[in-house]
Amino acid sequence: MRAEQARLLKELEKENARLKKLVADISLDNAILKEAAQGDS
């Protein structure tokens, strides 16, 4: 059972890293769009 838990943990850590990168990308896109919208005023 321990080997299975270790495999699952690695899988979850990998998914967590992927999601964190996605959030960072979206946050950057959002900041760029906000800046662009302020420039339009």
N, C-alpha and C positions, 0 to 999 in steps of 0.2 A: 504493500500500500504506500509506503514512503516514496518509492521511485515514481509512482503515479502522481503523488502530490507534488513532487519536485518538478515533474514534467508540466503539470498544470500551472504551477507557480511561474515557471519560465514563460509559458504561453501567455499568461495574464500580464506579466511584466512587459512582454513584447507588444501586446495589444495596448497597454497603458502608454508606452512610449509613442506608439503610432497616434493614439488619440491626443496626447499632449502636443505633438507636432501639428496635428490638424487644428487644434485650438490656437496655437501660436500663429499659424498661417491665417486663420480667419480673423484673429485679433489684429494682425498687421493689415489685412485687407480693409477691415473696419476703420482703422485709424487713417489709412490713406483716403478712403471715401469721405470720412468726416472732414479731413483737411481740404479735400477737393470741393466739398459742398460749401465750406466756409469761404473759399475763394470765389465762388459763384455769386455771392451776395453783393 
